[in-house]
């Protein structure tokens, strides 16, 4: 069974049926036996970007989209926070660092287009 964690852009591309989400990634996410996670950090990042006017969500309630797409919410724990702060500084985005820490701790494959993730010892499914 595939255990995936969607990076922020992968989650948004999935929701908007964006062609930048490549076939292999889309098929892995859609696979019935896959367990697909969306981190609370992703929802937080999107909400901040929407508030700043960097993206337009329309009427979407992202928290509801997790369940509507049969994904699992991955909450942020104190353990996650400590792991993120202790990561090597290959990547300076705090939201991405949280996703990397969560993927390491939970044994998840990150679905991403961000090449900076490759510096960490985590499985990646490239979008």
N, CA and C atoms as a LAMMPS dump frame, in Angstrom:
ITEM: TIMESTEP
0
ITEM: NUMBER OF ATOMS
381
ITEM: BOX BOUNDS ff ff ff
-5.0000000000000000e+02 5.0000000000000000e+02
-5.0000000000000000e+02 5.0000000000000000e+02
-5.0000000000000000e+02 5.0000000000000000e+02
ITEM: ATOMS id mol type element x y z
1 1 1 N 0.85 -1.18 0
2 1 2 C 0 0 0
3 1 3 C 0.893 1.239 0
4 2 1 N 0.578 2.158 -0.884
5 2 2 C 1.307 3.42 -0.938
6 2 3 C 0.828 4.327 0.184
7 3 1 N 1.778 4.978 0.845
8 3 2 C 1.474 5.947 1.899
9 3 3 C 2.095 7.269 1.468
10 4 1 N 1.244 8.201 1.051
11 4 2 C 1.696 9.448 0.437
12 4 3 C 1.407 10.658 1.31
13 5 1 N 2.246 11.689 1.159
14 5 2 C 2.025 12.987 1.765
15 5 3 C 2.113 14.013 0.648
16 6 1 N 1.025 14.745 0.435
17 6 2 C 0.993 15.717 -0.659
18 6 3 C 1.649 17.029 -0.25
19 7 1 N 2.591 17.481 -1.064
20 7 2 C 3.132 18.827 -0.9
21 7 3 C 2.008 19.802 -1.266
22 8 1 N 2.145 21.033 -0.852
23 8 2 C 1.08 22.021 -1.027
24 8 3 C 0.651 22.152 -2.483
25 9 1 N 1.604 22.307 -3.386
26 9 2 C 1.228 22.458 -4.799
27 9 3 C 0.578 21.188 -5.338
28 10 1 N 1.006 20.026 -4.879
29 10 2 C 0.398 18.776 -5.347
30 10 3 C -1.064 18.694 -4.91
31 11 1 N -1.347 19.112 -3.683
32 11 2 C -2.727 19.137 -3.192
33 11 3 C -3.569 20.111 -4.017
34 12 1 N -3.056 21.297 -4.256
35 12 2 C -3.792 22.29 -5.056
36 12 3 C -3.979 21.817 -6.487
37 13 1 N -2.951 21.208 -7.068
38 13 2 C -3.057 20.706 -8.443
39 13 3 C -4.069 19.577 -8.522
40 14 1 N -4.112 18.726 -7.508
41 14 2 C -5.113 17.658 -7.466
42 14 3 C -6.514 18.257 -7.444
43 15 1 N -6.74 19.228 -6.575
44 15 2 C -8.066 19.834 -6.431
45 15 3 C -8.524 20.542 -7.696
46 16 1 N -7.585 21.146 -8.413
47 16 2 C -7.947 21.908 -9.613
48 16 3 C -7.799 21.091 -10.893
49 17 1 N -7.447 19.804 -10.76
50 17 2 C -7.238 18.924 -11.913
51 17 3 C -6.216 19.52 -12.885
52 18 1 N -5.171 20.101 -12.311
53 18 2 C -4.13 20.773 -13.084
54 18 3 C -3.238 19.742 -13.778
55 19 1 N -2.94 19.991 -15.039
56 19 2 C -2.126 19.055 -15.827
57 19 3 C -0.673 18.994 -15.371
58 20 1 N -0.244 19.955 -14.528
59 20 2 C 1.13 19.895 -14.015
60 20 3 C 1.323 18.711 -13.067
61 21 1 N 0.239 18.155 -12.549
62 21 2 C 0.313 16.942 -11.739
63 21 3 C 0.4 15.773 -12.719
64 22 1 N 1.597 15.235 -12.867
65 22 2 C 1.859 14.221 -13.888
66 22 3 C 1.065 12.943 -13.655
67 23 1 N 0.933 12.175 -14.717
68 23 2 C 0.115 10.96 -14.719
69 23 3 C 0.49 10.001 -13.588
70 24 1 N 1.799 9.736 -13.415
71 24 2 C 2.224 8.778 -12.379
72 24 3 C 1.792 9.227 -10.991
73 25 1 N 1.95 10.516 -10.702
74 25 2 C 1.545 11.048 -9.397
75 25 3 C 0.031 10.987 -9.246
76 26 1 N -0.681 11.381 -10.283
77 26 2 C -2.149 11.366 -10.243
78 26 3 C -2.671 9.938 -10.036
79 27 1 N -2.074 8.995 -10.724
80 27 2 C -2.501 7.598 -10.601
81 27 3 C -2.224 7.064 -9.193
82 28 1 N -1.072 7.419 -8.627
83 28 2 C -0.732 6.96 -7.276
84 28 3 C -1.702 7.535 -6.248
85 29 1 N -2.06 8.801 -6.404
86 29 2 C -3.003 9.442 -5.477
87 29 3 C -4.39 8.814 -5.612
88 30 1 N -4.795 8.521 -6.838
89 30 2 C -6.134 7.974 -7.095
90 30 3 C -6.264 6.49 -6.759
91 31 1 N -5.134 5.8 -6.605
92 31 2 C -5.164 4.361 -6.328
93 31 3 C -5.991 4.075 -5.07
94 32 1 N -6.945 3.17 -5.194
95 32 2 C -7.878 2.897 -4.096
96 32 3 C -7.184 2.452 -2.811
97 33 1 N -6.089 1.715 -2.93
98 33 2 C -5.41 1.217 -1.733
99 33 3 C -4.441 2.229 -1.124
100 34 1 N -4.23 3.362 -1.792
101 34 2 C -3.287 4.365 -1.287
102 34 3 C -3.858 5.09 -0.076
103 35 1 N -2.983 5.376 0.86
104 35 2 C -3.338 6.203 2.007
105 35 3 C -2.668 7.554 1.763
106 36 1 N -3.484 8.561 1.465
107 36 2 C -2.976 9.879 1.077
108 36 3 C -3.209 10.862 2.219
109 37 1 N -2.125 11.496 2.646
110 37 2 C -2.184 12.453 3.749
111 37 3 C -2.026 13.878 3.242
112 38 1 N -2.726 14.791 3.913
113 38 2 C -2.538 16.226 3.728
114 38 3 C -2.243 16.786 5.108
115 39 1 N -1.094 17.43 5.229
116 39 2 C -0.679 17.963 6.521
117 39 3 C -1.455 19.23 6.868
118 40 1 N -1.674 19.416 8.154
119 40 2 C -2.244 20.68 8.635
120 40 3 C -1.354 21.84 8.207
121 41 1 N -0.05 21.602 8.071
122 41 2 C 0.876 22.642 7.613
123 41 3 C 0.521 23.112 6.203
124 42 1 N 0.05 22.199 5.366
125 42 2 C -0.345 22.549 3.999
126 42 3 C -1.554 23.478 4.003
127 43 1 N -2.541 23.151 4.816
128 43 2 C -3.739 23.991 4.899
129 43 3 C -3.367 25.368 5.447
130 44 1 N -2.508 25.396 6.433
131 44 2 C -2.036 26.647 7.025
132 44 3 C -1.318 27.499 5.978
133 45 1 N -0.414 26.881 5.208
134 45 2 C 0.329 27.608 4.175
135 45 3 C -0.616 28.181 3.113
136 46 1 N -1.562 27.378 2.667
137 46 2 C -2.502 27.844 1.639
138 46 3 C -3.352 28.988 2.184
139 47 1 N -3.815 28.862 3.413
140 47 2 C -4.643 29.915 4.023
141 47 3 C -3.881 31.231 4.119
142 48 1 N -2.61 31.158 4.481
143 48 2 C -1.791 32.375 4.554
144 48 3 C -1.636 32.991 3.171
145 49 1 N -1.333 32.18 2.171
146 49 2 C -1.168 32.694 0.808
147 49 3 C -2.468 33.284 0.276
148 50 1 N -3.589 32.674 0.614
149 50 2 C -4.89 33.211 0.182
150 50 3 C -5.15 34.552 0.862
151 51 1 N -4.847 34.632 2.139
152 51 2 C -5.052 35.868 2.902
153 51 3 C -4.2 37.016 2.342
154 52 1 N -2.994 36.671 1.865
155 52 2 C -2.093 37.668 1.286
156 52 3 C -2.421 37.977 -0.172
157 53 1 N -3.415 37.291 -0.734
158 53 2 C -3.809 37.527 -2.111
159 53 3 C -2.926 36.849 -3.141
160 54 1 N -2.087 35.913 -2.725
161 54 2 C -1.191 35.222 -3.655
162 54 3 C -1.892 34.119 -4.428
163 55 1 N -2.961 33.568 -3.844
164 55 2 C -3.777 32.572 -4.526
165 55 3 C -5.243 32.854 -4.234
166 56 1 N -6.089 32.405 -5.143
167 56 2 C -7.528 32.585 -4.975
168 56 3 C -8.162 31.218 -4.809
169 57 1 N -8.763 31.007 -3.651
170 57 2 C -9.381 29.71 -3.382
171 57 3 C -10.837 29.652 -3.805
172 58 1 N -11.405 30.778 -4.168
173 58 2 C -12.824 30.794 -4.473
174 58 3 C -13.593 30.485 -3.206
175 59 1 N -14.498 29.543 -3.296
176 59 2 C -15.315 29.196 -2.127
177 59 3 C -14.871 27.9 -1.459
178 60 1 N -13.728 27.375 -1.871
179 60 2 C -13.277 26.095 -1.327
180 60 3 C -12.934 26.203 0.152
181 61 1 N -13.403 25.238 0.896
182 61 2 C -13.023 25.06 2.292
183 61 3 C -12.028 23.913 2.312
184 62 1 N -10.767 24.252 2.367
185 62 2 C -9.727 23.244 2.205
186 62 3 C -9.776 22.143 3.248
187 63 1 N -10.179 22.488 4.452
188 63 2 C -10.274 21.455 5.474
189 63 3 C -11.299 20.39 5.077
190 64 1 N -12.355 20.798 4.424
191 64 2 C -13.379 19.842 3.968
192 64 3 C -12.917 19.048 2.746
193 65 1 N -12.022 19.641 1.964
194 65 2 C -11.523 18.961 0.764
195 65 3 C -10.7 17.724 1.112
196 66 1 N -10.073 17.728 2.277
197 66 2 C -9.298 16.55 2.686
198 66 3 C -10.216 15.336 2.758
199 67 1 N -11.28 15.452 3.518
200 67 2 C -12.216 14.33 3.669
201 67 3 C -12.972 14.051 2.378
202 68 1 N -13.369 15.093 1.662
203 68 2 C -14.135 14.921 0.42
204 68 3 C -13.355 14.113 -0.62
205 69 1 N -12.022 14.203 -0.563
206 69 2 C -11.179 13.456 -1.497
207 69 3 C -10.67 12.146 -0.909
208 70 1 N -11.222 11.784 0.245
209 70 2 C -10.856 10.557 0.954
210 70 3 C -9.376 10.525 1.33
211 71 1 N -8.833 11.702 1.673
212 71 2 C -7.483 11.816 2.182
213 71 3 C -7.552 11.825 3.707
214 72 1 N -6.404 11.713 4.343
215 72 2 C -6.315 11.76 5.793
216 72 3 C -5.569 13.017 6.226
217 73 1 N -6.119 13.696 7.219
218 73 2 C -5.43 14.869 7.761
219 73 3 C -4.263 14.4 8.62
220 74 1 N -3.113 15.009 8.405
221 74 2 C -1.941 14.729 9.222
222 74 3 C -1.717 15.941 10.119
223 75 1 N -2.002 15.756 11.386
224 75 2 C -1.88 16.842 12.349
225 75 3 C -0.41 17.1 12.679
226 76 1 N -0.145 18.26 13.233
227 76 2 C 1.215 18.633 13.623
228 76 3 C 1.374 18.4 15.121
229 77 1 N 2.4 17.654 15.481
230 77 2 C 2.662 17.371 16.899
231 77 3 C 3.94 18.088 17.346
232 78 1 N 4.149 18.099 18.644
233 78 2 C 5.387 18.658 19.189
234 78 3 C 6.587 17.867 18.669
235 79 1 N 6.423 16.563 18.534
236 79 2 C 7.48 15.708 17.981
237 79 3 C 7.822 16.124 16.55
238 80 1 N 6.797 16.427 15.755
239 80 2 C 7.005 16.893 14.386
240 80 3 C 7.791 18.206 14.388
241 81 1 N 7.406 19.123 15.286
242 81 2 C 8.056 20.429 15.366
243 81 3 C 9.536 20.283 15.707
244 82 1 N 9.856 19.422 16.653
245 82 2 C 11.252 19.213 17.031
246 82 3 C 12.048 18.579 15.885
247 83 1 N 11.434 17.662 15.18
248 83 2 C 12.116 17.039 14.035
249 83 3 C 12.364 18.063 12.934
250 84 1 N 11.402 18.932 12.69
251 84 2 C 11.557 19.949 11.643
252 84 3 C 12.67 20.927 11.975
253 85 1 N 12.727 21.355 13.221
254 85 2 C 13.753 22.329 13.619
255 85 3 C 15.15 21.714 13.591
256 86 1 N 15.246 20.408 13.73
257 86 2 C 16.542 19.736 13.742
258 86 3 C 17.002 19.235 12.375
259 87 1 N 16.223 19.478 11.333
260 87 2 C 16.639 19.073 9.986
261 87 3 C 17.823 19.914 9.514
262 88 1 N 18.689 19.345 8.685
263 88 2 C 19.735 20.159 8.063
264 88 3 C 19.082 21.265 7.225
265 89 1 N 19.75 22.376 7.078
266 89 2 C 19.168 23.548 6.403
267 89 3 C 19.305 23.494 4.875
268 90 1 N 18.983 22.35 4.285
269 90 2 C 18.987 22.25 2.825
270 90 3 C 17.823 23.046 2.238
271 91 1 N 16.792 23.234 3.034
272 91 2 C 15.567 23.909 2.589
273 91 3 C 15.151 24.854 3.712
274 92 1 N 14.861 26.112 3.37
275 92 2 C 14.56 27.075 4.436
276 92 3 C 13.075 27.404 4.586
277 93 1 N 12.226 26.811 3.764
278 93 2 C 10.786 27.057 3.878
279 93 3 C 10.241 26.264 5.071
280 94 1 N 9.675 26.937 6.084
281 94 2 C 9.237 26.223 7.289
282 94 3 C 8.107 25.228 7.038
283 95 1 N 7.231 25.512 6.085
284 95 2 C 6.147 24.584 5.785
285 95 3 C 6.706 23.316 5.142
286 96 1 N 7.633 23.48 4.201
287 96 2 C 8.244 22.314 3.561
288 96 3 C 9.081 21.519 4.549
289 97 1 N 9.763 22.201 5.446
290 97 2 C 10.547 21.502 6.457
291 97 3 C 9.641 20.654 7.352
292 98 1 N 8.446 21.155 7.649
293 98 2 C 7.494 20.376 8.442
294 98 3 C 7.066 19.134 7.673
295 99 1 N 6.773 19.289 6.383
296 99 2 C 6.378 18.129 5.577
297 99 3 C 7.49 17.092 5.52
298 100 1 N 8.724 17.544 5.379
299 100 2 C 9.863 16.634 5.333
300 100 3 C 9.976 15.879 6.657
301 101 1 N 9.872 16.593 7.764
302 101 2 C 9.948 15.958 9.087
303 101 3 C 8.826 14.948 9.261
304 102 1 N 7.615 15.324 8.87
305 102 2 C 6.485 14.401 9.012
306 102 3 C 6.674 13.166 8.137
307 103 1 N 7.171 13.353 6.925
308 103 2 C 7.416 12.204 6.043
309 103 3 C 8.448 11.263 6.656
310 104 1 N 9.503 11.831 7.226
311 104 2 C 10.522 10.997 7.864
312 104 3 C 9.946 10.229 9.048
313 105 1 N 9.226 10.924 9.914
314 105 2 C 8.706 10.298 11.132
315 105 3 C 7.631 9.254 10.85
316 106 1 N 6.815 9.502 9.827
317 106 2 C 5.682 8.612 9.538
318 106 3 C 5.967 7.602 8.437
319 107 1 N 7.137 7.678 7.814
320 107 2 C 7.481 6.757 6.737
321 107 3 C 6.642 6.968 5.494
322 108 1 N 6.447 8.243 5.113
323 108 2 C 5.605 8.594 3.977
324 108 3 C 6.443 9.004 2.772
325 109 1 N 5.883 8.818 1.596
326 109 2 C 6.472 9.301 0.352
327 109 3 C 5.852 10.656 0.042
328 110 1 N 6.693 11.671 -0.174
329 110 2 C 6.174 13.002 -0.486
330 110 3 C 5.941 13.127 -1.982
331 111 1 N 4.777 13.636 -2.344
332 111 2 C 4.44 13.934 -3.731
333 111 3 C 4.745 15.416 -3.919
334 112 1 N 5.796 15.712 -4.688
335 112 2 C 6.257 17.091 -4.816
336 112 3 C 6.916 17.351 -6.159
337 113 1 N 7.055 18.634 -6.463
338 113 2 C 7.786 19.104 -7.634
339 113 3 C 9.033 19.873 -7.182
340 114 1 N 9.206 20.009 -5.884
341 114 2 C 10.271 20.821 -5.293
342 114 3 C 11.572 20.026 -5.238
343 115 1 N 12.537 20.411 -6.052
344 115 2 C 13.819 19.695 -6.144
345 115 3 C 14.624 19.761 -4.846
346 116 1 N 14.377 20.755 -3.996
347 116 2 C 15.117 20.878 -2.734
348 116 3 C 14.841 19.701 -1.802
349 117 1 N 13.722 19.022 -1.983
350 117 2 C 13.391 17.88 -1.127
351 117 3 C 14.385 16.729 -1.329
352 118 1 N 15.024 16.674 -2.481
353 118 2 C 15.927 15.57 -2.804
354 118 3 C 17.134 15.508 -1.875
355 119 1 N 17.475 16.602 -1.21
356 119 2 C 18.625 16.631 -0.302
357 119 3 C 18.361 15.861 0.992
358 120 1 N 17.11 15.517 1.236
359 120 2 C 16.744 14.802 2.456
360 120 3 C 16.542 13.326 2.14
361 121 1 N 16.713 12.504 3.12
362 121 2 C 16.587 11.059 2.928
363 121 3 C 15.127 10.645 3.096
364 122 1 N 14.324 10.987 2.091
365 122 2 C 12.915 10.627 2.086
366 122 3 C 12.523 10.133 0.702
367 123 1 N 11.581 9.214 0.623
368 123 2 C 11.078 8.802 -0.694
369 123 3 C 10.25 9.933 -1.311
370 124 1 N 10.433 10.123 -2.616
371 124 2 C 9.735 11.198 -3.333
372 124 3 C 9.064 10.636 -4.57
373 125 1 N 7.845 11.05 -4.785
374 125 2 C 7.144 10.798 -6.046
375 125 3 C 7.041 12.146 -6.726
376 126 1 N 7.76 12.305 -7.811
377 126 2 C 7.83 13.608 -8.476
378 126 3 C 6.563 13.9 -9.257
379 127 1 N 6.089 15.151 -9.135
380 127 2 C 4.884 15.549 -9.852
381 127 3 C 5.234 15.884 -11.271
